[in-house]
Amino acid sequence: MLEAIVNGIQAIDARPVGSDEVGRIEVKVRRDLQEELDLGQTGPGRAPMKPIIGFDVSDNGLGFTPENMSSFETLDSDFKSALGCRGVGRLLWLKAFDRVSVRSAYEDEDGKLRGRQFRFSIAQEVEHAGDAEGFDSPGSVISLDGFKKSFQQNAPKGVDAIAREIFEHCIWYFLRPGGAPVVTVADEDETISLADLMDEFVDSAMTPSTIEVKGRKFDMLNLRLKVTTRNSVPRLHWCAASRVVLEEKLSGKVPGLHGRLVDGSTGEFVYACYLTSDFLDERVRSDRTAFDISDRIPGQTLVDDLSLDDIREAVLEEVSNILEGPLSSAREEGKRRVHEFVTKRAPRYRPVLAAIEARGITVDPSAKDQELELQLHQQLQKIESEAFAKGQEIFAEAQADPADDFAERLAGYIATVSDINQSDLAAYVARRRTVLDLLGRLIRADKEGKYSREDAIHSLIVPMRTESNDIAADGSNLWIIDERLAFHDYLASDKTLKSMPVTGSQSTKEPDILATRLIDSPVLAAEGQKLPLPSIVVVEIKRPMRKDATEDKNPIQQCLDYVKRIRAGGVTTASGRPIPPTQEPPAFCYIIADLTEKMIERCEISDLRPTHDGLGYFGYNNAAKAYIEVVSFDGLINAATERNRAFFDKLGLPT
């Protein structure tokens, strides 16, 4: 369809000089009224549409003169080569449509109006069908029929989207001296004029530019486009044969050029460039979807002296000069955005921010936090990789005779490693802050007054149904309960007592979390030396505001029962080494539960004392020889936050 429209524009341009009639092109969308509604294209505020089966493109141009007709019937004709045309446009039509019919009228040498009509398809060559009737002046009607499903499903559906696609493809004609014909798109009872889209798309034209690359000239038509949802990214349009061939996004290819720009005199705009050249006309492929121009390949000699990269580099340099003021403002705004993000959201990058900025990073001021995080993380990875390579060089050099500047380079390397280590520490502390925030959300009721299940909280503290060998060193958040839990010999989460190697119990009971730790364990043990006494930690987690802490569901008693079962079994270390039999390994029981009326009653019956802040209970069960602590979720978060407050404050994280 776009090919037919451009042909129509060229036919109007080819009319005799002095023609008073305004050039007109009408695109009519034809839909299958018998088919089911295209419900897949519906949405909020959108009515279902019938599928498109074809288009009619009519113009009041020169018409299919004998010369035009002869060119049309000749593949790879050079009749319109001066316009960049190769005479293979009809092959594009048959790629997307089953058949094409043409009706046209033209004036012969004597000024008499004559008509012709013909049709063609892949199965049949051009088939003439006699004279065309119904014309009172020169012009043509191209009917594209049998819209192939693969193209139909991926093409714009609504008349508004179709009109925009046409306008963007043919915008060069609207911006050239003399402008474009009147182009309208009609779909049933709705009609859109492309001239109206000019005011919607284009804010203003900028001074055109001409650049020279290895002796070939290229013209740059520079535009300020209005900022819309569709027009939000700067683009370079590679043009040939009076139409757009390639479209390339320029985001990030010029420092500061990402999306919208701001000019003090005109406000916000999006930059667009339309690049034209005789060189591009000469090298455009016959289907006008690409150029026969080589890309630059490192280490290889190009067949042609001029590559796409050569042209692109020259264009980008000119763009940098044209937009110098707005780009400078955008770079400063991006720098402020990075500093604000690092200060408030990602303090881990603060130690290496100077090194990142020294690398010339520029960011889109409107970028989302996730996008900024990704960019900064990529830069940090590069710094780490370069530091590793530099360290290898320095250590290798230290074994030989160091150069005169060795001490200086070593100091620089150590400073970089120090910054990276500080960044890693900051990331770990920031992660703790995030975990506490997430836990705070999990213990709150939702809009329906419901609380999170205990397994969600359990998984946040430590993954369920796992043991020591399944969890990485930083894969759990046991520090929320007690920092000492990070140092354990064996850890099990939601596993049966029977499955644990540290106990010989046959019970299928599942404590939420169980950990053993060897007290004062030596780094190396002599052959036959007995391992010292282990400690046992059992953690039970209950659903926030759970009110069923009855006698048969008493979490305090559950923990004590677990301790008893573990002590009764043949206990071994995680590696299978026997632990000396004893009935008195120190035990610590933590119950994480809100202090409901029933829970308080259980604590009092167990002779536990309230904590000073009223957010928990604690005590020692002499019969079970176990320390017991009941902690409410609020108390758990408060205590963990207080333990980490100094670190949070150091990084500027809210507490």
C-alpha positions in Angstrom: 0.0 0.0 0.0 2.8 2.4 0.9 4.4 1.6 -2.5 1.2 2.4 -4.3 0.9 5.7 -2.4 4.5 6.8 -3.3 3.8 5.8 -7.0 0.7 8.0 -6.8 2.7 11.0 -5.5 5.2 10.5 -8.3 2.5 10.3 -10.9 1.1 13.7 -9.6 4.6 15.2 -9.7 4.9 14.0 -13.3 1.9 16.0 -14.5 2.5 18.7 -17.1 3.8 22.0 -15.6 1.0 24.5 -15.0 -1.6 21.9 -14.0 -4.1 23.8 -11.8 -5.8 20.8 -10.2 -4.7 20.1 -6.7 -3.0 16.7 -6.4 -5.1 14.2 -4.4 -4.6 10.7 -3.2 -7.3 8.7 -1.4 -6.7 5.4 0.4 -9.8 3.4 1.1 -9.6 0.5 3.6 -11.8 -2.4 2.6 -13.0 -4.9 5.3 -14.7 -8.2 5.1 -18.3 -7.5 6.3 -19.1 -11.3 6.4 -16.2 -12.3 8.7 -16.4 -12.5 12.4 -15.4 -9.4 14.4 -11.7 -9.1 15.1 -12.2 -9.5 18.9 -8.5 -9.9 19.4 -8.0 -6.2 18.6 -10.5 -4.9 21.1 -9.6 -3.1 24.3 -10.9 -0.4 26.6 -12.9 2.1 24.6 -12.3 0.2 21.4 -15.0 -1.4 19.3 -14.2 -4.7 17.5 -13.2 -4.4 13.9 -13.8 -6.5 10.8 -10.6 -7.9 9.2 -9.0 -5.9 6.4 -9.1 -7.7 3.0 -7.6 -5.0 0.8 -7.0 -1.4 -0.1 -8.0 1.0 -3.0 -5.4 3.7 -3.7 -6.6 6.4 -6.1 -4.8 9.4 -7.4 -5.3 12.2 -10.0 -1.8 11.9 -11.4 -0.5 11.4 -15.0 -2.0 7.9 -15.3 -0.7 4.8 -17.0 0.7 6.3 -20.2 2.1 3.9 -22.8 5.6 4.6 -21.4 4.4 3.9 -17.8 2.7 0.7 -19.0 5.7 -0.5 -20.8 7.9 0.1 -17.8 5.3 -1.7 -15.6 5.5 -4.8 -17.7 9.3 -4.8 -17.7 11.0 -6.2 -14.6 13.9 -4.1 -13.3 13.0 -1.2 -15.6 15.1 2.0 -15.4 12.2 4.2 -16.6 12.0 6.0 -13.2 15.6 5.3 -12.1 16.2 9.1 -11.6 13.7 8.8 -8.7 15.4 5.8 -7.3 12.9 3.4 -8.6 13.8 -0.1 -9.9 10.6 -1.3 -11.5 10.0 -4.2 -9.1 7.3 -2.5 -6.9 4.6 -4.8 -8.2 6.5 -7.8 -6.7 6.1 -6.2 -3.3 2.4 -6.0 -3.9 2.1 -9.7 -4.7 4.2 -10.5 -1.6 1.4 -9.2 0.6 -1.7 -9.6 -1.6 -3.0 -12.4 -3.8 -3.9 -10.2 -6.8 -3.8 -6.6 -8.0 -6.1 -4.7 -10.4 -5.4 -1.4 -12.0 -7.8 1.1 -13.6 -6.3 4.2 -15.2 -6.9 7.1 -17.6 -4.3 9.2 -19.3 -4.1 11.8 -22.1 -2.5 10.8 -25.4 -0.4 13.0 -27.6 -3.5 14.7 -29.0 -4.8 15.5 -25.6 -7.6 12.8 -25.8 -8.5 11.0 -22.6 -7.9 7.3 -22.9 -8.3 4.5 -20.4 -6.9 1.1 -19.6 -7.5 -1.6 -17.0 -5.6 -4.8 -16.2 -4.9 -7.2 -13.4 -2.2 -9.6 -12.4 -1.2 -12.2 -9.8 1.5 -14.7 -9.1 -0.4 -17.3 -11.1 -1.0 -14.9 -14.1 1.1 -12.3 -15.7 -0.4 -8.9 -16.6 -3.8 -9.6 -18.1 -5.4 -6.7 -20.0 -9.2 -6.2 -19.6 -10.0 -3.4 -22.1 -10.6 0.2 -21.6 -11.4 1.7 -18.2 -14.5 3.8 -17.9 -15.7 6.3 -15.4 -12.8 8.8 -15.6 -13.3 12.4 -16.7 -9.6 13.3 -16.1 -6.3 11.5 -15.8 -5.7 9.3 -12.8 -5.4 5.8 -11.5 -7.0 3.4 -9.0 -4.9 0.6 -7.6 -6.9 -2.2 -5.9 -4.9 -4.5 -3.7 -7.0 -7.6 -3.0 -6.6 -10.8 -0.9 -4.6 -9.5 2.0 -2.5 -12.4 3.1 -3.1 -13.5 6.6 0.5 -13.4 7.8 0.6 -9.7 6.8 -2.9 -8.9 7.8 -2.3 -10.1 11.4 0.7 -7.9 11.9 -0.4 -4.8 10.1 -2.1 -1.8 11.8 -5.8 -2.4 12.2 -7.4 1.0 12.9 -7.7 3.9 10.4 -5.8 6.1 12.8 -2.8 3.8 13.1 -2.8 3.2 9.3 -2.8 7.0 8.7 0.1 7.5 11.1 2.1 4.7 9.4 1.6 6.3 6.0 2.5 9.8 7.3 5.7 8.6 8.9 6.7 6.7 5.7 5.9 9.7 3.4 6.8 12.6 5.7 9.7 13.6 3.4 7.1 14.6 0.8 5.3 16.8 3.3 8.5 18.6 4.3 10.0 19.1 0.8 9.6 22.4 -1.0 6.2 22.5 -2.6 4.8 20.0 -0.1 2.8 16.8 -0.8 -0.6 16.2 -2.4 -3.7 16.0 -0.3 -3.7 12.5 1.1 -6.7 11.0 2.9 -7.4 7.6 4.5 -11.0 6.5 4.6 -12.4 3.6 6.6 -16.1 3.2 6.3 -17.5 6.4 7.7 -14.2 7.8 9.1 -11.7 9.8 7.1 -8.3 11.2 8.2 -6.3 13.8 6.3 -2.5 13.3 6.6 -2.0 17.1 6.5 -3.7 17.3 9.9 -1.1 14.9 11.3 1.7 17.4 10.4 0.7 19.7 13.3 0.3 16.7 15.6 3.8 15.3 14.8 6.1 18.2 13.8 6.9 21.0 16.3 9.2 22.8 13.9 11.9 22.3 11.4 15.5 23.0 12.2 18.3 24.3 10.0 19.1 21.5 7.4 22.6 20.2 7.4 25.0 18.8 4.7 27.8 16.6 5.7 30.6 15.1 3.6 31.9 11.6 4.2 34.8 10.5 2.1 33.9 12.7 -0.8 30.1 11.9 -0.8 27.5 14.4 0.3 24.6 13.6 2.6 21.7 16.0 3.4 20.2 15.9 6.9 16.7 17.2 7.3 16.5 17.9 11.1 13.1 18.1 12.9 11.8 18.9 16.3 8.9 16.5 16.8 6.2 17.0 19.4 6.4 14.7 22.3 3.7 12.0 22.2 3.5 8.3 23.3 4.5 7.3 19.8 7.1 10.1 19.3 9.3 9.6 22.4 12.5 8.3 20.9 15.0 10.2 18.7 15.4 8.5 15.3 17.5 8.6 12.2 15.6 7.8 9.0 17.7 6.5 6.1 16.0 7.6 2.9 16.3 6.6 -0.7 14.0 6.7 -3.8 12.1 9.5 -2.0 11.0 7.3 0.8 12.2 6.0 4.2 14.2 2.7 3.8 15.5 2.2 7.3 14.6 3.6 10.7 17.3 3.6 13.5 16.9 4.7 17.1 19.5 7.1 18.3 18.9 6.7 22.0 22.3 6.5 23.8 24.3 6.9 20.7 25.1 10.5 21.4 25.9 11.5 25.0 22.7 13.0 26.5 20.5 11.9 23.6 18.0 9.4 25.1 14.4 10.6 24.6 12.8 14.0 24.9 15.0 17.1 25.0 14.3 20.6 26.4 15.0 23.8 24.7 14.5 27.0 26.7 12.8 28.7 23.8 10.5 25.9 22.5 10.1 23.6 25.4 10.1 19.8 25.1 10.7 18.0 21.7 12.0 14.8 20.2 14.7 15.0 17.6 14.4 13.3 14.2 16.7 13.3 11.2 15.9 12.3 7.6 19.1 11.5 5.7 19.2 11.6 1.9 22.0 11.3 -0.6 22.6 10.3 -4.2 24.9 7.6 -2.7 21.9 6.1 -0.8 19.8 6.3 -4.0 22.4 4.4 -5.9 22.9 1.7 -3.2 19.2 1.0 -2.1 18.1 -2.5 -2.8 15.3 -3.2 -5.3 12.8 -4.0 -2.5 13.7 -0.7 -0.8 14.1 -2.4 2.6 17.9 -2.1 3.0 21.1 -0.8 1.3 23.9 -2.6 -0.4 26.4 -0.8 1.8 29.0 -2.7 3.9 29.1 -2.6 7.6 32.5 -1.9 9.1 34.0 -5.2 10.3 37.0 -4.8 12.7 40.2 -6.2 11.2 38.8 -6.6 7.7 39.2 -4.5 4.6 36.0 -3.2 3.1 35.2 -3.7 -0.5 33.7 -0.2 -0.5 35.6 2.7 1.0 32.4 4.0 2.5 30.5 2.0 5.2 27.3 2.5 7.1 29.3 3.1 10.2 31.3 5.8 8.5 28.1 7.6 7.5 26.5 7.0 11.0 29.6 8.4 12.8 29.5 11.6 10.7 25.7 12.0 11.3 26.1 11.5 15.0 28.9 14.1 15.2 26.7 16.6 13.4 23.7 15.8 15.6 26.0 16.5 18.7 26.8 19.9 17.2 23.2 20.8 16.2 21.8 19.9 19.7 24.7 21.1 21.8 22.6 23.2 24.1 19.8 20.8 24.8 22.2 17.8 25.1 24.3 19.7 27.7 21.2 20.3 29.8 20.2 16.6 29.4 23.6 15.4 30.5 23.4 17.6 33.6 19.9 16.4 34.4 21.0 12.8 33.9 23.9 13.3 36.3 21.5 14.7 39.0 19.2 11.7 38.4 22.1 9.3 39.0 23.2 11.1 42.2 19.7 11.2 43.5 19.2 7.5 42.8 22.5 6.5 44.4 21.8 8.6 47.5 18.2 7.4 48.1 18.0 4.0 46.4 21.3 2.4 45.6 24.1 3.5 48.1 26.3 0.6 47.1 27.4 2.6 44.1 28.5 5.6 46.1 32.1 4.4 46.6 32.6 3.8 42.9 30.4 6.6 41.5 33.4 8.8 40.7 35.0 6.0 38.7 31.7 5.3 36.9 31.3 9.0 36.0 34.9 9.1 34.8 34.0 6.5 32.2 31.6 9.0 30.6 28.3 7.3 31.4 25.2 9.3 30.5 21.7 8.2 31.5 18.2 9.1 30.5 16.8 11.4 33.2 13.4 9.7 32.8 14.9 6.2 33.2 13.1 4.0 35.7 15.0 2.8 38.8 15.4 -0.7 37.4 17.0 0.7 34.3 19.4 2.8 36.3 20.3 -0.1 38.5 21.1 -2.2 35.4 23.3 0.5 33.9 25.2 1.2 37.1 25.7 -2.6 37.7 27.1 -3.0 34.2 29.6 -0.3 34.8 30.5 -1.8 38.2 31.1 -5.1 36.6 33.4 -3.5 34.0 35.4 -1.8 36.8 35.7 -5.1 38.7 36.8 -6.9 35.6 39.4 -4.3 34.7 40.6 -4.2 38.3 41.1 -8.0 38.2 43.1 -7.8 35.0 45.2 -4.9 36.4 45.8 -6.9 39.6 47.1 -9.9 37.6 49.5 -7.7 35.8 50.8 -6.0 38.9 51.3 -9.3 40.8 53.1 -10.8 37.8 55.3 -7.7 37.6 56.1 -7.9 41.3 57.8 -11.2 40.8 60.2 -9.6 38.3 61.9 -6.1 38.3 59.1 -3.6 38.7 59.0 -0.5 36.5 59.6 2.9 37.9 55.8 3.7 38.2 55.0 0.4 39.9 54.3 1.9 43.3 52.0 4.4 41.8 50.1 1.8 39.8 49.9 -0.5 42.9 48.4 2.4 44.9 45.8 3.0 42.2 44.9 -0.7 42.1 44.5 -0.9 45.9 42.3 2.2 45.9 40.1 0.7 43.3 39.8 -2.6 45.1 39.0 -0.7 48.3 36.2 1.2 46.6 34.8 -2.1 45.2 34.9 -3.7 48.6 33.1 -0.8 50.1 30.5 -1.1 47.4 29.9 -4.8 48.2 29.5 -4.0 51.9 27.0 -1.2 51.1 25.1 -3.6 48.8 24.8 -6.1 51.6 23.6 -3.5 54.1 21.1 -2.1 51.6 19.8 -5.6 51.0 19.1 -6.0 54.8 17.1 -2.8 54.7 15.0 -4.1 51.8 14.4 -7.4 53.6 13.2 -5.7 56.7 10.9 -3.5 54.5 9.5 -6.6 52.8 8.9 -8.3 56.2 7.1 -5.2 57.4 4.7 -5.5 54.5 4.1 -9.2 55.0 3.0 -8.8 58.6 0.4 -6.2 57.7 -3.2 -7.1 56.8 -4.3 -6.6 53.1 -7.3 -4.6 52.0 -9.6 -7.6 52.9 -8.1 -7.8 56.4 -6.2 -11.0 55.7 -2.6 -11.7 56.8 0.2 -13.4 54.9 0.6 -17.1 55.5 3.5 -18.2 57.7 5.2 -19.9 54.7 5.7 -16.5 53.0 7.5 -15.2 56.1 9.3 -18.4 56.5 10.7 -18.3 53.0 11.9 -14.7 53.5 13.9 -15.7 56.6 15.2 -19.0 55.1 14.0 -21.0 52.0 11.7 -23.8 52.9 12.5 -27.6 52.6 16.2 -27.0 52.4 19.3 -27.8 54.5 22.8 -26.4 54.9 24.2 -27.8 51.6 21.2 -26.3 49.6 21.6 -22.7 50.8 24.4 -20.3 49.8 26.2 -18.4 52.5 24.1 -15.3 51.9 21.0 -17.3 50.9 19.1 -16.9 54.2 18.2 -14.0 56.4 18.5 -15.7 59.8 20.2 -12.5 61.1 16.7 -11.1 61.5 16.2 -13.5 64.4 19.8 -13.7 65.8 23.1 -12.8 64.2 24.7 -15.9 65.7 22.5 -18.2 63.6 24.7 -17.4 60.6 27.4 -19.5 62.3 26.0 -23.0 62.3 27.3 -26.5 61.7 24.0 -27.8 60.3 20.8 -26.0 59.3 17.4 -27.5 58.3 14.3 -25.6 57.2 10.9 -27.3 57.2 12.5 -30.8 57.0 11.4 -33.8 59.0 13.5 -34.9 62.0 13.8 -38.3 60.3 15.6 -36.7 57.3 18.1 -34.8 59.3 21.7 -36.3 59.5 22.2 -34.7 62.9 19.5 -36.8 64.6 18.6 -40.5 64.7 14.9 -39.7 65.3 12.3 -41.5 63.3 9.8 -38.7 63.8 8.1 -37.0 60.8 7.6 -33.8 62.7 8.9 -30.7 60.9 10.3 -27.8 62.9 10.3 -24.6 60.9 14.0 -24.0 61.4 16.6 -26.1 63.2 20.3 -25.4 63.6 23.1 -27.0 65.5 26.4 -25.3 66.2 29.6 -26.8 67.6 30.9 -24.7 70.5 34.5 -23.7 70.4 35.2 -26.2 67.6 38.9 -26.4 66.6 39.8 -25.8 63.0 41.6 -29.1 62.9 40.9 -32.1 65.1 43.4 -34.9 65.8 42.5 -38.5 64.8 40.0 -40.0 67.2 39.5 -36.7 69.1 35.8 -36.4 70.2 33.9 -33.4 69.0 32.7 -30.9 71.7 29.1 -30.4 72.7 26.7 -29.0 70.1 24.0 -26.4 70.7 20.5 -26.7 69.3 18.4 -23.8 68.0 14.7 -24.3 67.0 12.6 -21.6 65.4 8.8 -21.7 65.0 7.1 -19.1 62.9 3.3 -18.5 63.1 1.0 -16.6 60.9 0.6 -12.9 61.9 -2.3 -12.4 64.3 -3.0 -16.2 64.5 -5.3 -16.9 67.4 -5.1 -20.7 67.8 -2.3 -21.0 70.3 -4.3 -23.5 72.2 -3.0 -26.3 74.4 -2.7 -28.8 71.5 -1.2 -26.2 69.2 1.1 -24.5 71.7 4.2 -23.4 69.7 6.3 -23.2 72.9 5.6 -26.9 73.7 6.2 -27.8 70.1 9.7 -26.3 70.3 10.5 -28.1 73.5 9.3 -31.4 72.0 11.6 -30.9 69.0 14.5 -30.4 71.4 13.6 -33.5 73.3 13.4 -35.7 70.2 16.8 -34.4 68.9 18.5 -35.1 72.2 17.1 -38.6 72.3 18.5 -39.7 68.9 22.0 -40.8 67.9 23.2 -37.3 66.9 25.9 -36.8 64.3 27.4 -33.7 62.7 26.4 -32.7 59.2 29.4 -34.6 57.8 28.3 -37.7 59.7 30.8 -37.6 62.6 29.4 -38.8 66.0 28.7 -36.3 68.7 29.3 -37.4 72.3 26.0 -38.6 73.8 24.5 -36.1 76.3 21.1 -35.1 77.5 22.1 -31.5 78.1 23.2 -29.7 74.9 22.2 -26.1 75.3 19.0 -25.3 73.5 17.5 -22.1 72.3 13.8 -21.8 71.2 12.5 -18.9 69.3 8.8 -18.5 68.6 8.0 -15.7 66.1 4.3 -14.9 66.7 2.1 -12.0 67.4 1.1 -11.6 71.0 -2.6 -12.5 70.8 -4.6 -13.2 73.9 -4.1 -17.0 73.5 -0.3 -16.5 72.9 0.1 -14.4 76.0 -1.8 -17.0 78.0 0.7 -19.7 76.7 3.7 -17.5 77.7 2.3 -16.9 81.2 1.6 -20.6 81.7 5.2 -21.4 80.6 6.4 -18.9 83.3 8.0 -16.5 80.7 8.6 -12.8 81.5 7.6 -9.9 79.3 10.4 -7.9 77.7 10.9 -4.3 78.6 9.3 -3.0 75.4 6.2 -5.3 75.8 6.8 -6.9 72.4 7.8 -10.3 73.6 8.4 -12.8 76.4 11.5 -14.7 77.5 12.6 -17.2 80.1 14.5 -20.4 80.9 12.8 -23.8 81.1 14.8 -25.6 83.7 13.3 -29.0 83.1 14.0 -28.9 79.4 17.2 -26.9 79.9 16.2 -24.5 77.1 16.2 -20.7 76.7 12.8 -19.6 75.3 12.1 -16.3 73.6 8.7 -15.4 72.1 9.0 -12.4 69.7 6.2 -10.5 68.1 6.7 -9.6 64.4 6.9 -5.9 65.4 9.5 -6.7 68.0 11.4 -8.8 65.5 11.6 -6.0 63.0 12.4 -3.3 65.6 15.2 -5.4 67.1 16.7 -6.2 63.7 16.5 -2.5 62.7 18.1 -1.3 65.9 21.0 -3.8 65.5 21.6 -2.5 61.9 20.7 1.2 62.5 24.4 2.4 62.6 24.9 0.8 59.1 21.7 2.2 57.7 22.5 5.6 59.0 26.0 5.5 57.5 24.5 4.8 54.1 21.7 7.3 54.5 18.9 4.7 54.4 15.7 5.5 56.3 15.1 3.7 59.5 
